[in-house]
Amino acid sequence: MPANSAGRPRSRPSRQRRTLSLPVIVYPDPATRLWSAECPTLRGCHSGGRTRGEAMSNIKEAVALYLQAYEETLKGAVLETIEIAR
């Protein structure tokens, strides 16, 4: 790791934790008597549980795993902006 002007190794910037607010739909399934939860913002991100609270806890974990996998998929990707004349 390169040294700074004082001759000490530069520390790596820490990853800042961000708080995201995402909509979640939670509903009881009368056929199974279980609760379903989905995050419509993240395609295919679903979970459930025996209670509403369990479903909410499980969808939070599902969202965290979804975003982690998404970030790993995008490593090395570059965000570009384009302009289109119409």
N, C-alpha and C positions, 0 to 999 in steps of 0.2 A: 504494500500500500504506500503511495507517495507520502512524503513528509510535508508538514506545513513549514512556515518561515521560522518557527521555533525549533525545528528539527524533530518534532513529535509526529507520529503517524496521524494522518487525517482520519477522523471518524466518518463512518458511512452515515449518510442521512437516514434517520429512522423513518419507517413507514408510518405515516399518520393514520390513525383510525378515524374513519368518517362515519357519521350516522346517516343512514338513508331511511327515508320514510316511503314505504311502498304499500299500495293497497292490497288487502287480503280479503278474500271472500270465504266466510266460514258458514257452513250450513249443515243441519242434521239430515241424514239419509234415512228416511222412514223404513226403507226395505231392509237395511242392515243394522239399524239402531246405532250407527256410528256417526261421528262428525267428519265431514270432509273440509279441507282447506286448500285454497289455491291462490297463487299470486298471478293475476292476469298480466302483469307487466313482464313476467319472465315465462316465456312459452314453455309449457310442459312441467312447470314447477308446482307439484301437488303433494299433499300429505293428508293425514287424518289421525284420528284417535278415538278412544272410547268416550272421552268427554270433550267439551269445547276447549277447556284449558289445555288438555293434552294435544288436541289438534293445533292450537296456537303455538305451543312449545315446539311441536314437530315441524310446523311450517317455517318457523324461525330458523331451525336447524337446516331444513331443506333449502331455504333461500341462501343461507351462509355458504353451504356446500356448492350450490349452483354458481354463486358469484366467484367463489374460489376457483372452480373449474374453468369458468369463463376467463378469469384473469390469466390463468396458466395457458389457456389456448391463445390468448392475445400477446404473449410475451414476444417482444421484437416487432410488434405491429406498430405502424405509424399512422396517426390520425391526419388525414388530408382534408382540405376544404376545396371544393371546386365551385366555379361560377358558371352558370349556363345562361346565355342570352336567349331571350324569347321574343 
